Amino acid sequence: MADITLANISLRFPLYRDNSRSLKRSLLSAGKAISRSRTISKDGSHTVVNALNNVSCRIEHGERVGLIGTNGAGKSTLLRVLAGIYEPTSGDIQVDGRVSALLNIGLGADPDATGYDNILLRGLYMGFTPAEIRKLAPSIAEFTELGDFLDLPVRTYSSGMSMRLSFAIATALQPEILLMDEWIMASDRRFLNKARDRVDSFVSRSQILVLASHSPQILAQWCTRLIWMDSGSIVMHGETDSVLKQYETGEPPLAQAS
């Protein structure tokens, strides 16, 4: 069964040569608020961005979990850790299940290749075999509703058309764990409903959804549990309604604040 366990995950990005960059020195010297949030710190002679700080949680088989927080809170970074794009600086992570990550609509795409060619390229990038891709290509094409546009270079597509193609490919095989950033919500309403039905189908078969979004409406619609992040830390987690109600106040409960 699909399962995610994070134990004291931290991720730090060192920024070297900060002695030659006056902007960084100014930020560090002037940003008391930044210092309090522990987002940026000093380590010897260089600057360190503390992207995640001792994040611990478990997401179980069949759950729909939303990540909420302001820009820079760590939502997308956490998704990239779960996807294996970033390796934590410290802590333990265990992800059991096949992962499909909808984090970057351009990842693995060739803008000069056709939509059909990109189905092959992106499928290979995601680990599909050529035989799997050929078998799935007709259903992927049908789901995108792009028709003859699939014979044209992807560089001629709108962002919405590229999103449709990316979503259709990424969800062509049944994932056990689906990771989504909020760019999927930029689609037109009718396709969004279609995408939601597809994700609902995944989750109904006891897989995991982890969705990062700024939208309380989207999170309330899609998720049964929320994780509120701030400055790379989890400040609250619980049922969607209770977390959203507290989030609107801007103040997490002291008992869960880190």
VEXDONU-303545 format. One record per residue: x, y, z of N, C-alpha, C in turn; residue number from 1. Coordinates in Angstrom, 2 decimals. Example, Ala and Ser with C-alpha at 12.3 -4.5 7.8 and 13.67 -1.06 7.14 Angstrom:
residues 2
      n_c1      n_c2      n_c3     ca_c1     ca_c2     ca_c3      c_c1      c_c2      c_c3   vovex
     13.19     -5.69      7.80     12.30     -4.50      7.80     13.20     -3.30      7.80       1
     12.85     -2.25      7.08     13.67     -1.06      7.14     12.90      0.03      7.87       2
This chain:
residues 258
      n_c1      n_c2      n_c3     ca_c1     ca_c2     ca_c3      c_c1      c_c2      c_c3   vovex
      0.84     -1.20      0.00      0.00      0.00      0.00      0.87      1.25      0.00       1
      0.37      2.32     -0.63      1.11      3.57     -0.69      1.21      4.20      0.70       2
      2.37      4.77      0.98      2.61      5.35      2.30      3.80      6.31      2.22       3
      3.70      7.43      2.93      4.80      8.40      3.00      5.10      8.68      4.46       4
      6.36      8.58      4.84      6.78      8.92      6.20      7.99      9.84      6.14       5
      7.86     11.00      6.75      8.96     11.95      6.86      9.32     12.12      8.33       6
     10.59     11.99      8.65     11.05     12.12     10.03     12.17     13.15     10.10       7
     11.84     14.33     10.65     12.82     15.39     10.89     13.58     15.78      9.62       8
     12.83     16.00      8.54     13.44     16.35      7.26     13.84     17.83      7.27       9
     15.10     18.09      6.97     15.58     19.46      6.79     16.29     19.55      5.44      10
     16.19     20.72      4.83     16.84     20.95      3.55     17.44     22.35      3.57      11
     18.75     22.41      3.32     19.46     23.70      3.35     20.17     23.90      2.03      12
     20.04     25.12      1.49     20.73     25.48      0.26     21.80     26.52      0.57      13
     23.08     26.16      0.49     24.13     27.17      0.71     24.28     28.07     -0.50      14
     24.46     29.35     -0.25     24.71     30.34     -1.29     26.13     30.86     -1.10      15
     27.02     30.47     -1.99     28.43     30.79     -1.84     28.76     32.17     -2.41      16
     29.96     32.65     -2.06     30.48     33.94     -2.54     29.61     35.10     -2.11      17
     28.97     34.99     -0.94     28.11     36.09     -0.53     28.91     37.32     -0.11      18
     30.24     37.19      0.15     31.03     38.36      0.50     31.11     39.35     -0.65      19
     30.92     38.86     -1.87     31.00     39.73     -3.04     29.63     40.24     -3.46      20
     28.60     39.91     -2.70     27.25     40.28     -3.10     26.63     41.16     -2.02      21
     26.64     42.43     -2.28     26.17     43.38     -1.27     24.69     43.21     -0.97      22
     23.90     42.78     -1.98     22.47     42.60     -1.75     22.22     41.57     -0.67      23
     22.93     40.44     -0.74     22.75     39.41      0.28     23.15     39.93      1.66      24
     24.28     40.69      1.73     24.71     41.22      3.02     23.67     42.17      3.57      25
     23.06     42.96      2.68     22.03     43.90      3.12     20.80     43.17      3.64      26
     20.42     42.11      2.95     19.27     41.33      3.40     19.52     40.74      4.77      27
     20.72     40.23      4.97     21.04     39.58      6.24     21.12     40.58      7.38      28
     21.66     41.74      7.11     21.83     42.73      8.18     20.54     43.46      8.50      29
     19.68     43.63      7.48     18.48     44.43      7.68     17.25     43.60      8.02      30
     17.32     42.29      7.78     16.09     41.49      7.87     15.87     40.82      9.21      31
     15.46     41.58     10.22     15.17     40.96     11.52     14.01     39.98     11.39      32
     13.02     40.35     10.56     11.89     39.43     10.35     12.37     38.15      9.71      33
     13.29     38.27      8.75     13.85     37.08      8.11     14.58     36.24      9.13      34
     15.33     36.89     10.01     16.08     36.16     11.03     15.15     35.39     11.95      35
     14.04     36.05     12.33     13.10     35.37     13.22     12.48     34.16     12.56      36
     12.25     34.24     11.24     11.63     33.13     10.54     12.62     32.01     10.25      37
     13.91     32.30     10.42     14.98     31.32     10.22     15.04     30.82      8.78      38
     14.51     31.63      7.84     14.58     31.23      6.44     15.99     31.39      5.90      39
     16.67     32.49      6.29     18.02     32.76      5.83     18.93     32.90      7.04      40
     20.09     32.27      7.00     21.03     32.34      8.11     22.45     32.34      7.57      41
     23.42     32.46      8.47     24.83     32.44      8.10     25.46     31.14      8.58      42
     26.32     30.58      7.75     27.09     29.39      8.11     28.54     29.65      7.68      43
     29.33     30.12      8.63     30.69     30.49      8.29     30.69     31.72      7.42      44
     31.26     31.59      6.21     31.39     32.73      5.31     30.30     32.81      4.26      45
     29.34     31.91      4.29     28.32     31.95      3.26     26.91     31.92      3.83      46
     25.99     32.31      2.97     24.58     32.38      3.33     23.91     31.02      3.11      47
     22.98     30.69      3.99     22.25     29.43      3.88     20.75     29.71      3.88      48
     20.05     29.15      2.91     18.59     29.19      2.89     18.08     27.91      3.54      49
     17.36     28.05      4.63     16.79     26.91      5.33     15.40     26.63      4.75      50
     15.36     25.81      3.71     14.11     25.61      2.97     13.10     24.76      3.74      51
     13.59     23.75      4.45     12.74     22.90      5.29     13.42     22.71      6.64      52
     12.62     22.73      7.70     13.17     22.63      9.05     12.46     21.55      9.86      53
     13.11     20.40     10.01     12.61     19.33     10.88     11.14     18.99     10.60      54
     10.84     18.73      9.35      9.48     18.38      8.94      9.23     16.90      9.18      55
      8.21     16.61      9.95      7.83     15.22     10.24      6.34     15.05     10.00      56
      5.97     14.04      9.26      4.56     13.73      9.05      4.44     12.36      8.42      57
      3.23     11.83      8.46      2.94     10.58      7.78      1.67     10.75      6.98      58
      1.71     10.31      5.74      0.55     10.36      4.85      0.24      8.92      4.45      59
     -0.94      8.48      4.77     -1.28      7.07      4.64     -2.07      6.79      3.37      60
     -2.12      5.53      3.06     -2.83      4.98      1.91     -4.24      5.57      1.82      61
     -4.57      6.17      0.64     -5.91      6.67      0.41     -6.16      8.11      0.81      62
     -5.17      8.79      1.39     -5.39     10.15      1.87     -5.25     11.19      0.76      63
     -6.00     12.28      0.93     -5.85     13.49      0.11     -5.34     14.59      1.03      64
     -4.13     14.99      0.84     -3.51     15.95      1.74     -3.14     17.22      0.99      65
     -3.53     18.37      1.54     -3.19     19.65      0.94     -2.10     20.34      1.73      66
     -1.25     21.08      1.02     -0.22     21.91      1.63     -0.61     23.36      1.42      67
     -0.71     24.12      2.51     -1.10     25.52      2.42     -0.07     26.37      3.13      68
      0.04     27.62      2.71      1.00     28.54      3.30      1.31     29.65      2.31      69
      1.97     30.69      2.77      2.32     31.81      1.91      3.46     31.43      0.97      70
      3.78     32.32      0.04      4.94     32.10     -0.83      6.20     31.96      0.01      71
      7.02     30.95     -0.34      8.24     30.72      0.42      8.06     29.90      1.66      72
      6.84     29.38      1.89      6.58     28.61      3.10      7.22     27.23      3.06      73
      7.51     26.71      1.85      8.13     25.39      1.73      7.24     24.34      1.09      74
      6.08     24.74      0.60      5.13     23.78      0.02      5.72     23.06     -1.20      75
      6.15     23.85     -2.18      6.69     23.26     -3.41      8.00     22.52     -3.14      76
      8.78     23.03     -2.21     10.03     22.35     -1.85      9.74     20.98     -1.27      77
      8.73     20.90     -0.41      8.37     19.61      0.16      7.89     18.64     -0.92      78
      7.12     19.14     -1.88      6.69     18.28     -2.99      7.89     17.74     -3.75      79
      8.90     18.57     -3.96     10.08     18.14     -4.70     10.92     17.14     -3.91      80
     10.89     17.24     -2.60     11.54     16.22     -1.77     10.80     14.89     -1.92      81
      9.48     14.95     -1.88      8.68     13.73     -2.02      8.87     13.09     -3.39      82
      9.10     13.93     -4.41      9.29     13.44     -5.77     10.70     12.92     -6.01      83
     11.61     13.16     -5.07     12.98     12.72     -5.24     13.84     13.70     -6.02      84
     13.33     14.90     -6.28     14.10     15.92     -7.00     15.16     16.52     -6.09      85
     14.80     16.79     -4.83     15.73     17.28     -3.84     16.02     16.17     -2.83      86
     17.26     16.06     -2.42     17.63     15.13     -1.36     17.76     15.90     -0.06      87
     17.09     15.48      1.01     17.16     16.22      2.27     18.59     16.32      2.79      88
     18.88     17.43      3.45     20.17     17.60      4.11     20.28     16.67      5.31      89
     19.16     16.49      6.00     19.14     15.59      7.16     17.73     15.05      7.32      90
     17.62     13.99      8.12     16.33     13.36      8.36     16.13     12.13      7.50      91
     15.03     11.45      7.75     14.71     10.21      7.04     13.40     10.36      6.27      92
     13.40      9.83      5.06     12.21      9.86      4.23     11.96      8.48      3.65      93
     10.71      8.06      3.70     10.32      6.78      3.12      9.07      6.99      2.30      94
      9.16      6.73      1.01      8.03      6.84      0.10      7.80      5.48     -0.53      95
      6.71      4.86     -0.16      6.36      3.54     -0.68      5.23      3.71     -1.70      96
      5.54      3.45     -2.95      4.54      3.56     -4.00      5.08      4.26     -5.21      97
      4.48      3.99     -6.35      4.87      4.64     -7.60      4.38      6.08     -7.60      98
      5.31      7.03     -7.88      5.02      8.45     -7.79      4.85      9.06     -9.18      99
      3.78      9.85     -9.36      3.64     10.72    -10.51      3.61     12.15     -9.99     100
      4.49     13.01    -10.51      4.63     14.37    -10.01      4.25     15.38    -11.08     101
      3.21     16.15    -10.83      2.79     17.23    -11.73      3.30     18.54    -11.14     102
      4.58     18.80    -11.34      5.22     19.95    -10.71      5.70     20.98    -11.72     103
      6.00     20.56    -12.93      6.54     21.47    -13.94      6.04     21.01    -15.30     104
      5.20     21.82    -15.93      4.58     21.38    -17.18      5.59     21.24    -18.30     105
      6.77     21.86    -18.16      7.76     21.78    -19.23      8.81     20.72    -19.01     106
      8.78     20.03    -17.88      9.82     19.08    -17.54      9.84     17.92    -18.52     107
     10.98     17.74    -19.20     11.14     16.64    -20.14     10.52     16.88    -21.50     108
      9.95     18.08    -21.73      9.29     18.36    -23.00     10.26     18.99    -24.00     109
     10.04     18.73    -25.27     10.81     19.32    -26.36      9.87     20.26    -27.12     110
     10.05     21.57    -26.99      9.10     22.50    -27.61      9.07     22.42    -29.13     111
     10.13     21.90    -29.74     10.17     21.81    -31.20      9.58     20.50    -31.72     112
      9.32     19.56    -30.82      8.71     18.29    -31.20      7.19     18.40    -31.15     113
      6.52     17.51    -31.85      5.06     17.52    -31.85      4.51     17.00    -30.54     114
      3.21     17.19    -30.37      2.56     16.66    -29.17      2.71     15.16    -29.07     115
      2.55     14.46    -30.21      2.69     13.00    -30.20      4.12     12.60    -29.84     116
      5.11     13.31    -30.40      6.50     13.00    -30.06      6.78     13.25    -28.58     117
      6.15     14.28    -28.03      6.37     14.58    -26.62      5.71     13.54    -25.71     118
      4.65     12.92    -26.18      4.08     11.81    -25.41      5.13     10.72    -25.24     119
      5.85     10.43    -26.32      6.91      9.43    -26.26      8.07      9.90    -25.38     120
      8.53     11.13    -25.58      9.68     11.64    -24.85      9.41     11.73    -23.36     121
      8.26     12.31    -23.01      7.94     12.46    -21.59      7.64     11.12    -20.95     122
      7.04     10.23    -21.70      6.81      8.89    -21.17      8.10      8.17    -20.85     123
      9.09      8.28    -21.76     10.40      7.67    -21.50     11.06      8.31    -20.28     124
     10.94      9.64    -20.18     11.51     10.36    -19.04     10.91      9.86    -17.73     125
      9.62      9.55    -17.74      8.94      9.10    -16.53      9.16      7.62    -16.23     126
      9.88      6.92    -17.11     10.19      5.53    -16.85      9.28      4.53    -17.54     127
      8.38      5.00    -18.41      7.55      4.08    -19.17      8.41      3.37    -20.20     128
      8.03      2.16    -20.58      8.69      1.48    -21.69      8.07      1.96    -23.00     129
      8.80      1.85    -24.11      8.20      2.24    -25.40      6.89      1.52    -25.69     130
      6.82      0.25    -25.30      5.58     -0.51    -25.54      4.43      0.06    -24.72     131
      4.69      0.46    -23.47      3.65      1.05    -22.62      3.17      2.36    -23.23     132
      4.10      3.17    -23.70      3.73      4.46    -24.26      2.88      4.30    -25.51     133
      3.29      3.39    -26.40      2.52      3.16    -27.64      1.10      2.70    -27.31     134
      0.98      1.88    -26.30     -0.34      1.37    -25.92     -1.22      2.48    -25.35     135
     -0.59      3.40    -24.61     -1.34      4.45    -23.93     -1.57      5.69    -24.77     136
     -0.79      5.85    -25.85     -0.85      7.09    -26.64     -2.26      7.46    -27.10     137
     -3.07      6.53    -27.62     -4.42      6.92    -28.07     -5.29      7.48    -26.94     138
     -5.23      6.86    -25.76     -6.05      7.35    -24.65     -5.52      8.68    -24.13     139
     -4.21      8.87    -24.17     -3.64     10.16    -23.77     -4.12     11.25    -24.72     140
     -4.03     10.97    -26.01     -4.47     11.94    -27.00     -5.94     12.29    -26.84     141
     -6.76     11.30    -26.59     -8.19     11.54    -26.42     -8.47     12.41    -25.20     142
     -7.74     12.13    -24.11     -7.98     12.89    -22.88     -7.60     14.36    -23.04     143
     -6.54     14.65    -23.79     -6.11     16.04    -23.96     -7.11     16.88    -24.72     144
     -7.91     16.26    -25.59     -8.86     16.96    -26.46     -8.15     17.95    -27.38     145
     -6.88     17.70    -27.70     -6.11     18.61    -28.54     -6.24     18.29    -30.03     146
     -6.73     17.11    -30.37     -6.99     16.78    -31.76     -5.78     16.94    -32.65     147
     -5.97     17.69    -33.77     -4.90     17.86    -34.76     -3.72     18.66    -34.22     148
     -3.90     19.38    -33.10     -2.79     20.14    -32.53     -1.65     19.21    -32.08     149
     -1.96     17.95    -31.84     -0.92     17.00    -31.43      0.09     16.74    -32.54     150
     -0.26     17.10    -33.77      0.68     16.98    -34.89      1.56     18.22    -35.05     151
      1.33     19.23    -34.22      2.08     20.49    -34.30      3.13     20.56    -33.19     152
      4.18     21.39    -33.39      5.19     21.55    -32.33      4.57     22.12    -31.05     153
      5.05     21.65    -29.92      4.51     22.09    -28.63      4.74     23.58    -28.40     154
      5.76     24.16    -29.03      6.02     25.59    -28.87      4.86     26.44    -29.39     155
      3.99     25.86    -30.20      2.83     26.60    -30.71      1.64     26.52    -29.75     156
      1.76     25.76    -28.67      0.65     25.57    -27.73      0.55     26.75    -26.77     157
     -0.65     27.00    -26.29     -0.85     27.90    -25.16     -0.43     27.16    -23.89     158
     -0.29     27.91    -22.78      0.07     27.26    -21.51     -0.99     26.25    -21.09     159
     -2.26     26.57    -21.38     -3.33     25.63    -21.02     -3.25     24.35    -21.82     160
     -2.91     24.45    -23.10     -2.77     23.26    -23.93     -1.59     22.41    -23.47     161
     -0.48     23.06    -23.13      0.68     22.33    -22.61      0.35     21.62    -21.31     162
     -0.43     22.31    -20.46     -0.84     21.70    -19.21     -1.68     20.46    -19.43     163
     -2.60     20.53    -20.38     -3.44     19.36    -20.68     -2.59     18.17    -21.11     164
     -1.63     18.42    -21.99     -0.77     17.35    -22.46      0.04     16.77    -21.31     165
      0.62     17.65    -20.49      1.43     17.19    -19.36      0.60     16.37    -18.38     166
     -0.59     16.86    -18.07     -1.45     16.16    -17.12     -1.84     14.79    -17.66     167
     -2.20     14.74    -18.94     -2.64     13.48    -19.53     -1.53     12.44    -19.51     168
     -0.29     12.87    -19.80      0.83     11.93    -19.79      1.13     11.47    -18.37     169
      1.20     12.44    -17.45      1.59     12.11    -16.08      0.59     11.20    -15.39     170
     -0.66     11.25    -15.81     -1.69     10.44    -15.17     -2.13      9.27    -16.04     171
     -1.34      8.96    -17.06     -1.73      7.87    -17.97     -1.64      6.51    -17.30     172
     -0.63      6.32    -16.47     -0.52      5.09    -15.70     -1.02      5.34    -14.29     173
     -1.66      4.36    -13.73     -2.24      4.49    -12.40     -1.15      4.76    -11.36     174
     -1.06      5.98    -10.81     -0.06      6.23     -9.79     -0.56      5.78     -8.43     175
      0.35      5.39     -7.58     -0.01      5.14     -6.19      0.08      6.43     -5.38     176
      0.98      7.33     -5.83      1.14      8.62     -5.16      1.16      9.71     -6.24     177
      0.23     10.67     -6.16      0.15     11.76     -7.11      0.49     13.06     -6.40     178
      1.55     13.75     -6.88      1.98     15.02     -6.32      1.61     16.12     -7.30     179
      0.92     17.18     -6.81      0.47     18.24     -7.71      0.74     19.60     -7.10     180
      1.33     20.49     -7.92      1.45     21.89     -7.55      0.26     22.62     -8.17     181
      0.02     23.85     -7.72     -1.23     24.51     -8.06     -1.34     24.98     -9.50     182
     -0.30     24.82    -10.32     -0.42     25.24    -11.72     -1.55     24.50    -12.44     183
     -1.90     23.30    -11.95     -2.98     22.54    -12.59     -4.30     23.31    -12.51     184
     -4.41     24.20    -11.51     -5.66     24.91    -11.31     -5.85     26.07    -12.28     185
     -4.85     26.31    -13.15     -4.96     27.41    -14.11     -5.79     27.03    -15.33     186
     -6.21     25.79    -15.41     -6.95     25.34    -16.58     -8.37     25.91    -16.59     187
     -9.02     25.76    -17.74    -10.41     26.16    -17.81    -11.26     25.24    -16.95     188
    -12.41     25.75    -16.53    -13.23     25.05    -15.54    -13.66     23.66    -16.02     189
    -14.04     23.56    -17.30    -14.52     22.27    -17.78    -13.41     21.22    -17.73     190
    -12.19     21.59    -18.16    -11.11     20.63    -18.11    -10.70     20.36    -16.67     191
    -10.78     21.38    -15.80    -10.47     21.16    -14.39    -11.40     20.12    -13.80     192
    -12.68     20.16    -14.14    -13.62     19.15    -13.66    -13.23     17.77    -14.17     193
    -12.80     17.72    -15.42    -12.37     16.45    -16.00    -11.12     15.93    -15.29     194
    -10.16     16.84    -15.01     -8.95     16.46    -14.30     -9.27     16.00    -12.89     195
    -10.21     16.69    -12.24    -10.59     16.30    -10.88    -11.21     14.91    -10.87     196
    -12.04     14.63    -11.87    -12.64     13.30    -11.96    -11.55     12.23    -12.11     197
    -10.50     12.55    -12.88     -9.41     11.59    -13.07     -8.65     11.37    -11.77     198
     -8.35     12.46    -11.05     -7.67     12.34     -9.77     -8.57     11.64     -8.76     199
     -9.85     11.98     -8.75    -10.79     11.31     -7.85    -10.80      9.81     -8.10     200
    -10.65      9.43     -9.37    -10.60      8.02     -9.69     -9.37      7.36     -9.10     201
     -8.22      8.08     -9.16     -7.00      7.56     -8.55     -7.18      7.36     -7.06     202
     -7.65      8.42     -6.39     -7.75      8.40     -4.93     -8.79      7.38     -4.48     203
     -9.86      7.22     -5.23    -10.90      6.27     -4.85    -10.38      4.85     -4.85     204
     -9.28      4.63     -5.57     -8.66      3.31     -5.56     -7.50      3.26     -4.58     205
     -7.62      4.04     -3.51     -6.72      4.00     -2.35     -5.29      4.40     -2.66     206
     -5.13      5.49     -3.42     -3.81      6.08     -3.63     -3.73      7.42     -2.91     207
     -2.55      7.98     -2.90     -2.30      9.22     -2.16     -2.26     10.41     -3.11     208
     -2.89     11.51     -2.71     -2.77     12.79     -3.38     -2.16     13.79     -2.41     209
     -1.11     14.49     -2.87     -0.54     15.61     -2.11     -0.57     16.82     -3.03     210
     -1.32     17.86     -2.64     -1.56     19.02     -3.47     -1.14     20.29     -2.74     211
     -0.28     21.10     -3.37      0.11     22.40     -2.82     -0.68     23.50     -3.52     212
     -1.31     24.37     -2.73     -2.12     25.43     -3.33     -2.27     26.58     -2.35     213
     -2.49     27.79     -2.92     -2.83     28.96     -2.11     -4.34     29.09     -1.93     214
     -5.10     28.32     -2.68     -6.54     28.53     -2.73     -7.29     27.70     -1.69     215
     -7.91     28.35     -0.70     -8.72     27.61      0.27     -9.87     26.86     -0.40     216
    -10.43     27.45     -1.48    -11.55     26.81     -2.15    -11.12     25.49     -2.80     217
     -9.98     25.51     -3.49     -9.49     24.30     -4.13     -9.15     23.25     -3.08     218
     -8.48     23.65     -2.02     -8.09     22.70     -0.97     -9.31     22.10     -0.29     219
    -10.32     22.91     -0.04    -11.55     22.41      0.58    -12.25     21.41     -0.33     220
    -12.13     21.64     -1.63    -12.81     20.78     -2.60    -12.09     19.45     -2.78     221
    -10.76     19.47     -2.72     -9.99     18.29     -3.10     -9.44     17.51     -1.91     222
     -9.25     18.15     -0.77     -8.45     17.53      0.30     -9.27     17.26      1.56     223
     -8.91     16.21      2.24     -9.55     15.85      3.51     -8.69     16.25      4.70     224
     -7.42     16.55      4.46     -6.51     16.94      5.54     -5.52     17.97      4.99     225
     -5.16     18.94      5.84     -4.22     19.98      5.42     -3.00     20.02      6.32     226
     -1.88     20.41      5.70     -0.66     20.71      6.42     -0.34     22.18      6.15     227
     -0.33     22.98      7.20     -0.03     24.42      7.09      1.46     24.59      7.32     228
      2.13     25.19      6.32      3.57     25.39      6.40      3.91     26.87      6.48     229
      4.98     27.16      7.20      5.49     28.52      7.30      6.98     28.47      7.55     230
      7.76     29.19      6.74      9.22     29.25      6.89      9.85     27.86      6.93     231
      9.32     26.95      6.12      9.90     25.62      6.02      9.51     24.66      7.11     232
      8.58     25.04      7.97      8.16     24.18      9.08      6.65     23.94      9.03     233
      6.22     22.85      9.63      4.79     22.58      9.79      4.32     23.29     11.05     234
      3.34     24.18     10.89      2.82     24.90     12.05      1.46     24.38     12.49     235
      0.79     23.65     11.60     -0.50     23.06     11.98     -0.85     21.98     10.98     236
     -1.52     20.95     11.45     -2.05     19.92     10.56     -3.34     19.39     11.16     237
     -4.24     18.97     10.29     -5.51     18.46     10.78     -6.54     18.44      9.68     238
     -7.81     18.27     10.07     -8.89     18.23      9.09     -8.96     19.56      8.33     239
     -9.36     19.47      7.08     -9.33     20.63      6.20    -10.09     21.82      6.78     240
    -11.30     21.63      7.23    -12.11     22.75      7.71    -11.47     23.44      8.90     241
    -10.95     22.67      9.83    -10.37     23.28     11.03     -9.09     24.03     10.73     242
     -8.26     23.50      9.82     -7.02     24.19      9.47     -7.33     25.46      8.69     243
     -8.26     25.40      7.74     -8.61     26.59      6.97     -9.18     27.68      7.87     244
    -10.00     27.30      8.82    -10.58     28.28      9.74     -9.48     28.99     10.53     245
     -8.51     28.22     10.99     -7.40     28.81     11.75     -6.48     29.61     10.82     246
     -6.29     29.14      9.60     -5.40     29.81      8.65     -5.90     31.21      8.33     247
     -7.22     31.37      8.30     -7.79     32.68      8.01     -7.45     33.70      9.09     248
     -7.19     33.24     10.30     -6.81     34.15     11.38     -5.34     34.56     11.29     249
     -4.54     33.75     10.58     -3.12     34.03     10.45     -2.28     33.57     11.62     250
     -2.90     32.97     12.62     -2.18     32.52     13.81     -2.40     31.04     14.06     251
     -1.37     30.19     13.91     -1.52     28.75     14.20     -1.64     28.52     15.70     252
     -2.31     27.45     16.10     -2.40     27.12     17.53     -1.02     26.97     18.15     253
     -0.84     27.48     19.32      0.46     27.40     19.99      0.89     25.95     20.20     254
     -0.06     25.05     20.38      0.27     23.66     20.66      0.92     22.98     19.48     255
      0.64     23.49     18.26      1.20     22.85     17.07      2.29     23.68     16.43     256
      2.47     24.89     16.88      3.48     25.75     16.28      4.86     25.20     16.54     257
      5.78     25.30     15.57      7.14     24.81     15.73      8.12     25.96     15.77     258
